[in-house]
Amino acid sequence: MTDNSYILISPCRNEADYMRLTLDSVVAQTVPPDLWVIVDDGSTDETPTILSDYASRYPFIQIITRENRGHRSVGPGVIEAFYHGYDQIDVSQFEYVCKFDLDLDLPPRYFEILIQRMQENSRIGTCSGKAYFKDKKTGELISEKCGDEMSVGMTKFYRRSCFEAIGGFVRQVMWDGIDCHKCRQLGWVAVSWDEPELQFIHLRPMGSSQQGIFTGRMRHGFGQYFMGTGLLYMTASSVFRMLHPPYIVGGLAMLWGYVKSGLQGNSRFNDVELVAFIRKYQWACLLKGKALATSELNEQQAKVWVTPN
């Protein structure tokens, strides 16, 4: 195992419309993956044919096929497919592990820079760049406005020792928020950077998969409810989203998803200590601003961080 060895694990289903751009951008990386496991989770389009073509040309690409199981839940279903690949690989061979979607177009030094940043700061447990999408009418790149205190879900780049310490991903909606909070609880740093060489194009914008953006944003609201987010913080977050594309409707959908979950009495995350940790952090964000609250929390949590062997 080298200091910059990494594995990508990509759950996918019916990604033929986007995946060639993603595949090309990964094979063109200045530091390509040592292994790229792509889990074809029952695709019925041209995905298997495209994957077979690339795997025949690039030895580091390995395809694992699952039978079509019908409807796949966006949160738990994706993570189940991720683990279907993860559990078949000896991940101890790699310093870093990344859950990676097949609808992204990366800049060429993306993984090189992430590894460099993690080598410079041993407390960084997970990191990413920032997602942008193209406006359909103007072609303008628009930020998805992901917070600096999170690594984004479509490219979750992890130090393997951190991933193992937090117990991996929960197989629930909002898995990609819970993991970053768990990192901070254990003293690790979760971070993303909005810099030209780390800005990538999300070919299918956040919350737009399967049934459209409104449904996707409602699902995000449900995820926040499940995670234990308080109503005041959720309201503030939804108002913030209303100010960015898709204007008004995106934020309203998030808030409705949260409120509807409460009205229906949906279940919530059962890690009492972590939920309390999250809510305390969210209150600090409301009172001090997210940047200061995150900085202070990272400094405070340094005392509980255990240096990996």
ZADREN-357824 format. One line per field, with one value per residue (C-alpha): x, y, z; residue number from 1; residue in three letters. Coordinates in Angstrom, 3 decimals, always signed. Layout:
BEGIN
c1	X|...;
c2	Y|...;
c3	Z|...;
nr	NUM|...;
rest	ALA|...;
END
This chain:
BEGIN
c1	+0.000|+1.383|+0.589|-1.630|-3.344|-7.097|-10.145|-13.332|-16.589|-19.433|-22.996|-24.837|-28.104|-29.100|-26.349|-25.813|-26.757|-23.950|-21.360|-19.005|-18.108|-17.499|-15.440|-13.327|-12.700|-11.529|-9.190|-7.681|-6.818|-3.190|-3.381|-5.776|-7.354|-5.527|-8.877|-12.291|-15.115|-18.327|-21.426|-24.017|-27.153|-29.529|-29.235|-31.657|-30.176|-26.791|-24.850|-23.519|-22.241|-20.455|-18.925|-17.684|-15.997|-14.128|-13.198|-11.619|-9.412|-8.532|-7.338|-8.049|-11.806|-13.651|-17.353|-19.634|-23.178|-26.292|-29.656|-32.403|-34.253|-36.965|-37.359|-34.229|-34.491|-32.266|-30.535|-30.451|-30.535|-27.484|-25.515|-26.524|-25.079|-21.936|-21.425|-22.080|-18.818|-17.006|-17.544|-15.951|-12.669|-9.768|-9.863|-6.846|-4.750|-5.748|-5.045|-8.211|-11.693|-14.253|-17.942|-18.194|-21.197|-21.244|-22.799|-19.822|-17.286|-14.063|-11.135|-7.917|-6.086|-9.128|-7.924|-4.286|-5.230|-7.554|-4.786|-2.272|-4.561|-5.109|-1.389|-0.824|-3.408|-3.726|-6.985|-8.887|-11.009|-13.186|-13.063|-14.259|-14.461|-17.671|-20.493|-21.769|-24.466|-25.052|-28.087|-30.101|-30.863|-27.647|-25.020|-23.834|-22.260|-24.315|-23.078|-25.100|-24.200|-22.804|-21.393|-17.643|-18.143|-19.252|-17.778|-20.377|-22.301|-21.539|-17.771|-17.150|-13.370|-12.311|-9.167|-9.777|-8.872|-11.511|-14.136|-13.579|-13.597|-17.047|-18.432|-18.886|-22.143|-25.512|-27.897|-30.481|-31.472|-29.155|-26.213|-24.113|-24.772|-24.664|-21.174|-19.625|-21.176|-19.850|-16.399|-16.494|-17.807|-14.669|-12.338|-11.862|-12.292|-14.813|-14.280|-14.868|-13.141|-14.558|-11.503|-11.207|-9.216|-11.722|-14.959|-16.732|-19.884|-22.770|-24.481|-27.611|-28.056|-28.605|-32.096|-33.006|-32.633|-35.524|-38.682|-37.479|-36.079|-39.217|-39.355|-35.596|-35.683|-38.619|-36.514|-33.725|-36.206|-37.186|-33.487|-32.944|-35.894|-34.517|-31.058|-32.568|-32.249|-34.246|-37.173|-35.542|-32.345|-34.344|-36.400|-33.272|-31.697|-34.841|-34.987|-31.352|-32.211|-35.113|-32.585|-30.820|-31.928|-34.513|-35.703|-38.371|-39.663|-36.484|-36.483|-40.237|-39.968|-37.248|-39.296|-42.441|-40.531|-39.374|-42.792|-44.599|-42.227|-43.070|-46.802|-46.567|-44.557|-41.676|-38.796|-35.661|-32.008|-31.516|-27.989|-28.997|-25.499|-24.832|-28.218|-27.490|-24.053|-25.628|-28.260|-25.708|-23.616|-26.649|-27.528|-23.952|-24.286|-27.459|-25.892|-22.369|-22.522|-21.530|-17.880|-17.064|-19.116|-17.340|-13.892|-14.496|-15.918|-12.991|-10.581|-12.566|-12.802|-9.059|-8.734|-10.831|-9.116|-7.139|-4.141|-4.592|-1.956;
c2	+0.000|+3.414|+6.700|+7.791|+4.484|+4.808|+2.853|+4.218|+2.347|+3.436|+2.166|+2.737|+1.992|+3.164|+5.776|+5.518|+9.167|+10.492|+7.864|+8.252|+11.770|+10.449|+7.489|+9.691|+12.245|+9.560|+7.752|+11.164|+11.902|+12.833|+10.294|+7.574|+5.108|+1.895|+0.142|+1.315|-1.030|-0.222|-1.990|-2.267|-2.443|-4.003|-1.577|-2.045|+0.528|+0.598|+0.840|-2.783|-2.408|+0.850|-0.569|-3.664|-1.477|+0.619|-2.370|-4.063|-1.009|-0.025|-2.858|-0.923|-0.961|-3.931|-4.519|-6.239|-6.988|-7.278|-8.532|-5.981|-5.839|-3.476|-0.100|+1.101|+3.590|+6.564|+6.604|+3.073|+1.404|+3.273|+2.456|-1.202|-1.266|+0.504|-2.159|-4.912|-3.789|-2.753|-6.111|-8.013|-6.077|-6.179|-2.448|-2.715|-2.457|+1.180|+4.350|+6.054|+4.919|+6.930|+6.421|+7.935|+8.576|+8.044|+11.382|+13.687|+15.451|+15.999|+18.362|+16.395|+17.002|+16.347|+13.267|+14.371|+17.536|+15.779|+13.315|+16.148|+18.051|+14.964|+14.267|+17.843|+17.549|+14.143|+15.127|+15.447|+12.324|+13.105|+15.788|+16.792|+19.577|+21.412|+20.464|+22.735|+22.165|+23.777|+25.987|+24.343|+27.657|+29.660|+26.979|+28.965|+26.951|+27.241|+26.145|+23.550|+25.480|+22.618|+23.698|+23.808|+21.618|+18.601|+16.344|+16.038|+12.799|+12.210|+12.039|+10.970|+10.746|+9.142|+8.292|+4.585|+4.728|+7.429|+5.534|+2.486|+4.565|+6.034|+2.620|+3.493|+4.799|+4.235|+2.543|+5.271|+8.477|+11.335|+8.926|+11.669|+14.121|+11.752|+10.562|+14.055|+14.761|+11.422|+12.425|+15.635|+13.802|+11.622|+14.571|+14.211|+17.101|+17.001|+19.658|+20.649|+23.331|+25.641|+26.129|+25.991|+22.738|+21.083|+22.294|+19.522|+19.366|+17.375|+16.167|+15.392|+18.150|+17.448|+16.160|+15.780|+12.007|+9.669|+11.756|+15.356|+18.150|+18.760|+15.114|+15.085|+18.142|+16.718|+13.615|+15.844|+17.334|+13.851|+13.044|+16.075|+15.014|+11.491|+12.812|+14.770|+18.315|+20.843|+22.765|+26.207|+25.119|+23.344|+26.477|+28.620|+26.080|+25.988|+29.791|+29.777|+27.249|+29.416|+32.072|+29.711|+27.668|+26.279|+29.480|+29.280|+25.831|+23.974|+25.352|+24.931|+21.295|+20.676|+22.243|+20.369|+17.079|+17.764|+18.860|+16.020|+13.508|+14.934|+14.885|+11.253|+10.333|+8.942|+7.302|+9.259|+8.314|+6.279|+7.425|+9.708|+11.038|+11.886|+13.596|+15.734|+16.536|+17.549|+19.776|+21.546|+22.231|+23.480|+25.919|+27.211|+27.692|+29.739|+31.914|+32.364|+31.494|+28.149|+29.022|+30.162|+27.395|+24.744|+26.196|+26.318|+22.795|+21.373|+23.019|+21.726|+18.168|+17.896|+16.579|+13.484|+12.645|+9.417|+9.320|+6.378|+3.642;
c3	+0.000|-0.994|+0.735|-2.155|-2.962|-3.318|-4.403|-5.961|-5.432|-7.694|-7.315|-10.586|-12.307|-15.791|-16.073|-19.851|-20.447|-18.243|-17.518|-20.486|-19.344|-15.843|-17.006|-19.274|-16.541|-14.102|-16.490|-17.322|-13.669|-12.959|-10.116|-11.305|-8.849|-8.014|-8.306|-9.455|-8.493|-10.347|-9.055|-11.814|-9.708|-12.224|-15.157|-18.071|-20.467|-22.248|-18.971|-19.028|-22.586|-21.822|-18.645|-20.477|-23.081|-20.511|-18.332|-21.358|-21.923|-18.344|-16.069|-12.853|-13.600|-12.103|-12.745|-10.239|-11.400|-9.270|-10.457|-10.999|-7.681|-8.883|-7.169|-5.378|-2.499|-3.279|+0.113|+1.554|-1.862|-3.120|+0.027|-0.164|-3.684|-2.430|+0.236|-2.276|-3.853|-0.684|+1.022|-1.862|-1.758|+0.691|+1.415|+3.742|+0.570|+0.160|+2.126|+0.873|-0.141|-2.081|-2.751|-6.205|-8.456|-12.214|-13.165|-12.565|-14.774|-12.811|-13.359|-14.082|-10.774|-8.580|-6.695|-6.707|-4.805|-2.338|-1.432|-1.112|+1.293|+3.427|+3.594|+4.753|+7.556|+9.219|+10.958|+7.686|+7.597|+4.594|+1.939|-1.513|-4.025|-4.884|-7.215|-9.980|-12.589|-15.961|-16.450|-19.237|-20.929|-20.557|-19.962|-16.940|-14.129|-10.936|-7.525|-5.628|-2.455|-0.415|+2.948|+3.572|+6.659|+4.604|+1.953|-0.787|-1.182|-4.850|-4.184|-0.580|-0.366|+2.938|+4.773|+5.293|+8.998|+9.520|+7.510|+9.696|+12.907|+12.205|+11.280|+7.609|+6.150|+7.785|+5.361|+5.655|+3.914|+5.004|+5.226|+3.595|+6.416|+9.370|+8.403|+8.555|+11.956|+13.206|+11.950|+13.985|+17.038|+16.939|+16.354|+12.609|+10.189|+7.334|+4.674|+1.054|-0.998|-3.651|-5.855|-9.670|-9.693|-7.346|-8.947|-10.832|-12.911|-11.480|-14.623|-12.635|-9.994|-6.304|-5.627|-9.306|-9.716|-10.474|-9.950|-10.249|-8.127|-6.008|-4.933|-4.385|-2.152|-0.189|+0.339|+1.684|+4.170|+5.302|+5.676|+7.883|+10.029|+10.316|+11.284|+14.184|+12.830|+14.866|+13.338|+13.674|+11.935|+9.228|+8.617|+8.308|+5.941|+3.794|+3.551|+2.429|-0.291|-1.481|-2.491|-4.897|-7.938|-8.131|-6.468|-3.743|-4.701|-3.700|-0.169|+0.231|-0.838|+1.745|+4.538|+3.515|+3.465|+7.036|+8.328|+6.568|+8.185|+11.602|+10.935|+9.842|+12.931|+10.886|+12.710|+13.653|+13.964|+17.152|+18.102|+20.985|+21.665|+18.032|+17.604|+20.684|+19.229|+15.905|+17.513|+19.698|+16.607|+14.668|+17.457|+17.374|+13.603|+14.083|+16.795|+15.420|+11.747|+10.274|+9.532|+13.085|+14.711|+12.640|+13.305|+17.064|+17.116|+15.160|+17.613|+20.598|+19.234|+18.648|+22.199|+21.431|+18.136|+18.186|+15.838|+13.444|+13.553;
nr	1|2|3|4|5|6|7|8|9|10|11|12|13|14|15|16|17|18|19|20|21|22|23|24|25|26|27|28|29|30|31|32|33|34|35|36|37|38|39|40|41|42|43|44|45|46|47|48|49|50|51|52|53|54|55|56|57|58|59|60|61|62|63|64|65|66|67|68|69|70|71|72|73|74|75|76|77|78|79|80|81|82|83|84|85|86|87|88|89|90|91|92|93|94|95|96|97|98|99|100|101|102|103|104|105|106|107|108|109|110|111|112|113|114|115|116|117|118|119|120|121|122|123|124|125|126|127|128|129|130|131|132|133|134|135|136|137|138|139|140|141|142|143|144|145|146|147|148|149|150|151|152|153|154|155|156|157|158|159|160|161|162|163|164|165|166|167|168|169|170|171|172|173|174|175|176|177|178|179|180|181|182|183|184|185|186|187|188|189|190|191|192|193|194|195|196|197|198|199|200|201|202|203|204|205|206|207|208|209|210|211|212|213|214|215|216|217|218|219|220|221|222|223|224|225|226|227|228|229|230|231|232|233|234|235|236|237|238|239|240|241|242|243|244|245|246|247|248|249|250|251|252|253|254|255|256|257|258|259|260|261|262|263|264|265|266|267|268|269|270|271|272|273|274|275|276|277|278|279|280|281|282|283|284|285|286|287|288|289|290|291|292|293|294|295|296|297|298|299|300|301|302|303|304|305|306|307|308|309;
rest	MET|THR|ASP|ASN|SER|TYR|ILE|LEU|ILE|SER|PRO|CYS|ARG|ASN|GLU|ALA|ASP|TYR|MET|ARG|LEU|THR|LEU|ASP|SER|VAL|VAL|ALA|GLN|THR|VAL|PRO|PRO|ASP|LEU|TRP|VAL|ILE|VAL|ASP|ASP|GLY|SER|THR|ASP|GLU|THR|PRO|THR|ILE|LEU|SER|ASP|TYR|ALA|SER|ARG|TYR|PRO|PHE|ILE|GLN|ILE|ILE|THR|ARG|GLU|ASN|ARG|GLY|HIS|ARG|SER|VAL|GLY|PRO|GLY|VAL|ILE|GLU|ALA|PHE|TYR|HIS|GLY|TYR|ASP|GLN|ILE|ASP|VAL|SER|GLN|PHE|GLU|TYR|VAL|CYS|LYS|PHE|ASP|LEU|ASP|LEU|ASP|LEU|PRO|PRO|ARG|TYR|PHE|GLU|ILE|LEU|ILE|GLN|ARG|MET|GLN|GLU|ASN|SER|ARG|ILE|GLY|THR|CYS|SER|GLY|LYS|ALA|TYR|PHE|LYS|ASP|LYS|LYS|THR|GLY|GLU|LEU|ILE|SER|GLU|LYS|CYS|GLY|ASP|GLU|MET|SER|VAL|GLY|MET|THR|LYS|PHE|TYR|ARG|ARG|SER|CYS|PHE|GLU|ALA|ILE|GLY|GLY|PHE|VAL|ARG|GLN|VAL|MET|TRP|ASP|GLY|ILE|ASP|CYS|HIS|LYS|CYS|ARG|GLN|LEU|GLY|TRP|VAL|ALA|VAL|SER|TRP|ASP|GLU|PRO|GLU|LEU|GLN|PHE|ILE|HIS|LEU|ARG|PRO|MET|GLY|SER|SER|GLN|GLN|GLY|ILE|PHE|THR|GLY|ARG|MET|ARG|HIS|GLY|PHE|GLY|GLN|TYR|PHE|MET|GLY|THR|GLY|LEU|LEU|TYR|MET|THR|ALA|SER|SER|VAL|PHE|ARG|MET|LEU|HIS|PRO|PRO|TYR|ILE|VAL|GLY|GLY|LEU|ALA|MET|LEU|TRP|GLY|TYR|VAL|LYS|SER|GLY|LEU|GLN|GLY|ASN|SER|ARG|PHE|ASN|ASP|VAL|GLU|LEU|VAL|ALA|PHE|ILE|ARG|LYS|TYR|GLN|TRP|ALA|CYS|LEU|LEU|LYS|GLY|LYS|ALA|LEU|ALA|THR|SER|GLU|LEU|ASN|GLU|GLN|GLN|ALA|LYS|VAL|TRP|VAL|THR|PRO|ASN;
END
